[in-house]
Amino acid sequence: MATAVGVAISAGMIQTASAKVRTYATLIDLTKCDGCKNEPMPKCVEACRRENEKKFPNPVEPIKDLWPQKTHDDWSKKKDVINTLTPYNWTTVQKVDLGGEEIFVPRRCMHCDNPPCARLCPFGALNKFSNGSVVINHDLCMGGAKCKAVCPWHIPQRQSGVGPYLKLQPLPAGGGVMYKCDFCHDRIKRGQIPACVEACENRLGAKSPLHFGIRETILKMAHERAREINGFIYGEKENGGTATLYVSKIPFEEINAKLKEMKSNLLMGKVLNPLRDVNGWAKGFLFGPLLSALGAIGLAIYHRREEKREEKQ
């Protein structure tokens, strides 16, 4: 997409018509994605890894078990895995065979309009920004994985042995840091488009299956494309609406059924926002403040320790 209403995308840059903050979205056209079959890895995956490698975790060995599970999550010896989401791989491309046709589905955080992860994070480590991105603050995250539990797609992934939790042990909370796509939040602030979209456009130009722009424009594009192919849209209403929209000529129910058959941990089923459910709200109000208080106490202890250490130096 070269131009859009109120925003022009050219050479990987965003030129806005005014200084006010825009809400953006991406459109992924599954009829055009070929999974970069002839490449060592999909260009979107490669670009995402390159863009975010400085944010990837460097765990402290030996990695201690979580409390009280007596286990821990460690992807540090599997950094090259690209066929699923990990703390070192924030974008992946699923391959689905349906009726003799190959369908490639780029997957990452959906960046919900009303994200339950941000609402229910007990440590306030997740934020929803007006530009559309949902971002984890790695300096605040304790790795409690509540975000993954309430995410319909279970997107965030934990790496143990990193983060503020190391300074707070043996407090019985968390156990690492959660990682996921951040919508290239920093790039958007600099006026650039997400790295995955830029890489796809550099490879395929106007035929790129990935598009980025103002959400209203992207949604309009999705509906126009769906009408052209007599297809279907995913992400417009799921979980209350998202900033990641898909369009496909094959019903997403069929794609999801195949993913279930493949025993994939990244499904595409119909979902409602759990915060709209009465019980969901109740759980958030009852447990969120309690856990937030525990987290605040822990962080206060940590900061006091740091202050004392600096006073001694």
C-alpha positions in Angstrom: 0.0 0.0 0.0 1.6 3.2 -1.1 -0.8 5.7 0.3 -3.7 5.8 2.8 -6.2 8.3 4.1 -4.2 10.8 6.3 -1.0 8.7 6.2 1.5 8.0 3.5 3.8 5.0 3.7 6.9 5.3 1.5 10.4 3.9 1.8 9.6 2.5 5.2 8.6 5.9 6.7 5.3 7.3 8.0 4.3 10.9 7.2 1.4 12.0 9.2 -0.9 14.8 8.3 -0.8 16.2 11.8 1.2 15.9 15.0 -1.5 14.1 16.9 -1.0 10.4 17.8 -2.5 8.0 15.3 -3.8 4.5 16.0 -2.2 2.1 13.6 -2.8 -1.5 12.5 -1.4 -4.1 10.2 -3.2 -6.2 7.5 -2.0 -9.7 6.6 -3.4 -11.0 3.4 -3.1 -14.8 3.5 -3.9 -15.1 -0.2 -0.5 -13.4 -1.0 1.8 -14.8 1.6 4.1 -17.6 0.3 6.0 -18.1 3.5 9.3 -17.1 1.8 9.6 -20.8 0.9 12.9 -20.3 -1.0 14.5 -18.3 1.8 16.5 -19.7 4.9 13.7 -18.1 7.0 10.7 -15.9 6.3 11.8 -12.3 5.8 9.3 -11.0 8.4 10.8 -13.4 11.0 14.3 -12.5 10.1 13.6 -8.8 10.3 11.9 -9.1 13.6 14.8 -11.0 15.1 17.3 -8.5 13.8 15.3 -5.6 15.0 14.8 -6.9 18.6 18.0 -8.9 19.2 19.2 -6.3 21.7 16.0 -6.8 23.7 16.5 -10.6 23.9 17.2 -12.1 27.4 20.6 -13.0 28.7 19.8 -15.3 31.7 22.0 -15.7 34.7 23.2 -19.3 35.2 22.4 -21.5 37.0 18.7 -20.8 36.3 16.6 -21.4 39.4 13.3 -23.1 39.4 10.1 -21.1 39.8 8.3 -21.2 43.1 6.4 -23.4 43.9 6.3 -25.3 40.6 9.9 -26.6 40.8 10.4 -26.0 37.1 11.6 -23.1 34.9 11.3 -21.9 31.3 14.6 -21.7 29.5 14.9 -21.0 25.7 18.4 -19.7 25.9 19.8 -23.0 24.4 17.1 -22.9 21.7 17.5 -19.4 20.3 17.4 -20.7 16.7 13.9 -22.1 17.0 11.6 -20.2 14.5 8.6 -22.5 14.1 6.9 -21.1 17.2 7.0 -18.1 19.4 9.8 -17.9 22.0 11.5 -15.1 24.0 14.0 -15.0 21.1 11.5 -15.3 18.3 8.6 -12.9 18.4 7.2 -13.6 14.9 6.6 -17.0 13.4 4.9 -18.3 10.2 2.6 -21.3 10.3 2.1 -23.6 7.3 -1.4 -25.1 6.9 -2.3 -27.6 4.2 -6.0 -27.4 3.3 -7.5 -29.2 0.3 -4.1 -29.5 -1.4 -3.4 -25.7 -0.9 -0.6 -24.3 1.2 -1.6 -21.4 3.5 1.1 -19.5 5.3 0.0 -17.6 8.4 2.4 -15.0 10.0 1.8 -15.0 13.8 2.7 -12.6 16.5 1.0 -10.5 19.2 -2.5 -9.3 18.0 -2.2 -6.0 19.9 -5.8 -6.0 21.2 -7.8 -2.8 21.5 -8.7 -3.7 25.1 -6.0 -6.1 26.1 -6.8 -8.2 29.2 -3.0 -8.8 29.7 -2.5 -5.1 30.3 -5.6 -4.8 32.5 -4.7 -7.8 34.7 -0.9 -7.7 34.9 -0.3 -7.6 38.7 3.0 -5.7 38.3 1.8 -3.0 35.9 4.4 -4.2 33.4 2.1 -4.1 30.3 0.9 -1.0 28.7 -1.5 -0.3 25.8 -0.4 2.8 23.9 -2.6 5.1 21.7 -0.6 4.1 18.6 -2.0 0.6 18.9 0.9 -1.2 20.5 0.8 -3.4 23.6 4.2 -3.4 25.2 5.9 -5.3 28.1 8.2 -3.3 30.3 11.0 -5.8 30.8 12.3 -3.7 33.8 9.0 -4.3 35.7 8.0 -7.7 34.5 8.3 -10.5 37.1 7.4 -13.3 34.8 4.2 -14.3 36.6 2.7 -15.2 33.2 -0.7 -13.8 34.0 -0.6 -12.1 30.6 -0.1 -15.5 28.9 -2.9 -17.0 30.9 -5.5 -14.4 29.9 -4.3 -14.0 26.3 -6.7 -16.0 24.0 -3.7 -16.9 21.8 -1.2 -17.4 24.7 1.3 -15.2 22.9 3.7 -14.0 25.6 6.6 -16.4 26.3 8.7 -16.6 29.5 12.5 -16.8 30.0 13.6 -17.6 33.5 16.8 -16.4 35.0 16.4 -12.7 34.0 14.7 -9.6 35.3 13.9 -7.9 38.6 12.8 -11.2 40.1 16.5 -12.1 40.5 16.9 -9.2 43.0 13.8 -10.1 45.0 14.3 -13.8 45.6 13.1 -15.6 47.6 9.8 -13.7 47.2 7.2 -16.2 46.0 6.3 -14.3 42.8 7.1 -14.5 39.1 10.2 -16.1 37.9 11.7 -14.3 34.9 10.4 -12.0 32.2 7.7 -12.3 29.5 8.5 -11.5 25.9 6.4 -10.8 22.8 6.1 -8.6 19.7 5.9 -4.9 20.7 4.5 -3.7 17.3 7.9 -2.1 16.7 6.8 0.6 19.1 10.1 2.4 19.0 10.2 2.4 15.2 6.7 3.8 15.1 7.7 6.6 17.4 10.6 7.4 15.1 8.2 7.5 12.1 9.2 4.1 10.7 6.9 1.2 9.9 7.3 -2.2 11.6 10.4 -4.2 10.6 8.3 -7.2 9.4 6.2 -5.0 7.1 9.2 -3.2 5.7 11.1 -6.5 5.0 8.0 -7.9 3.2 7.5 -4.8 1.1 11.2 -4.7 0.2 10.9 -8.3 -1.1 7.5 -8.1 -2.9 6.7 -4.4 -3.3 3.1 -3.8 -4.1 2.4 -7.6 -3.9 3.4 -7.7 -0.3 0.8 -9.5 2.0 1.7 -7.2 4.9 0.3 -3.6 5.1 0.6 -1.0 7.8 -1.3 2.2 8.3 -4.0 4.1 10.2 -6.4 1.5 11.7 -9.5 2.9 10.0 -7.7 2.7 6.6 -6.4 -0.8 7.2 -9.9 -2.0 8.3 -11.3 -0.5 5.1 -8.6 -2.3 3.1 -9.4 -5.6 4.8 -13.1 -5.3 3.9 -12.4 -4.3 0.3 -10.0 -7.3 -0.1 -12.5 -9.6 1.6 -15.2 -8.5 -1.0 -12.8 -9.0 -3.9 -12.0 -12.6 -2.9 -15.3 -13.4 -1.3 -13.3 -14.0 1.8 -13.1 -13.6 5.6 -11.6 -11.2 8.1 -10.0 -12.2 11.5 -9.0 -9.7 14.2 -11.7 -7.1 13.7 -13.9 -8.4 16.4 -11.9 -11.1 18.1 -11.2 -10.4 21.7 -13.0 -7.0 21.3 -10.9 -6.0 18.3 -7.2 -5.9 17.5 -4.5 -4.0 15.6 -3.6 -7.2 13.7 -6.1 -8.0 10.9 -6.0 -11.0 8.6 -7.9 -11.6 5.4 -8.4 -15.1 3.8 -10.5 -16.7 1.1 -10.7 -19.8 3.4 -12.8 -19.5 6.5 -10.7 -19.1 9.7 -12.8 -21.8 11.3 -11.3 -24.2 8.8 -7.8 -22.9 9.3 -8.2 -23.2 13.1 -9.5 -26.7 12.8 -6.4 -27.7 10.9 -4.2 -26.0 13.5 -5.9 -28.0 16.2 -5.3 -31.2 14.1 -1.7 -30.2 13.9 -1.7 -29.8 17.7 -0.4 -26.2 17.3 -0.2 -24.0 20.4 -1.2 -21.0 18.3 -4.8 -21.2 17.2 -7.1 -18.8 15.4 -10.5 -19.5 16.9 -13.3 -17.1 17.7 -12.7 -15.4 21.0 -14.5 -12.9 23.3 -12.7 -10.4 25.5 -12.6 -12.1 29.0 -12.9 -8.7 30.6 -16.4 -8.3 29.2 -17.4 -11.3 31.2 -18.7 -10.6 34.7 -16.5 -13.2 36.3 -13.5 -11.9 34.3 -14.0 -8.4 35.7 -14.5 -9.7 39.2 -11.3 -11.7 39.1 -9.4 -8.7 37.8 -10.7 -6.4 40.5 -10.3 -8.9 43.3 -6.9 -10.4 42.5 -5.2 -7.7 40.5 -4.9 -5.1 43.3 -3.7 -7.8 45.8 -1.0 -9.0 43.5 0.0 -5.5 42.5 0.5 -4.7 46.1 2.8 -7.7 46.6 4.7 -6.7 43.5 5.0 -3.1 44.7 6.3 -4.2 48.1 8.9 -6.4 46.3 10.0 -3.7 44.0 10.3 -1.2 46.9 12.5 -3.7 48.7 14.7 -4.0 45.6 15.0 -0.3 45.1 15.9 0.2 48.8 18.6 -2.5 48.5 20.0 -0.7 45.5 20.0 2.6 47.4 21.9 1.1 50.3 24.4 -0.5 47.9 25.0 2.9 46.3 25.4 4.6 49.7 28.2 2.1 50.6 30.1 2.8 47.4 
